[in-house]
Amino acid sequence: MPAHVSTFQLLGAPVLLAVTVWIVCLGRVLRRRRFEDTVRRHGPLLGALPRQRQARPDLESVELTPAERDAFAGLVRQFGDRRC
């Protein structure tokens, strides 16, 4: 044991380490317990998100004019001719 270091200084580091480990472990245990209590009390988490609809939404369609149909057919032909 060095002469210039007191007994309290020698014990300080291990005691500080032990207290730190104890606080970290206690925090984890309490956090896990709080999480399990929340799941038990409220069911599955993410309850703030809306429920997903089971059925798909209605399909939307728009009637095209003959000019729009011709323009679309021209685009299809134009892009169909390209080779990648």
JOTASUL-V197757 format. One record per run of one state. SS is the DSSP state (2 for helix, 1 for strand, 0 for the rest). FROM is the first residue (numbers start at 1). TO is the last residue. If there is no record, write none. Layout:
SS,FROM,TO ; SS,FROM,TO
//
This chain:
0,1,6 ; 2,7,42 ; 0,43,65 ; 2,66,81 ; 0,82,84
//
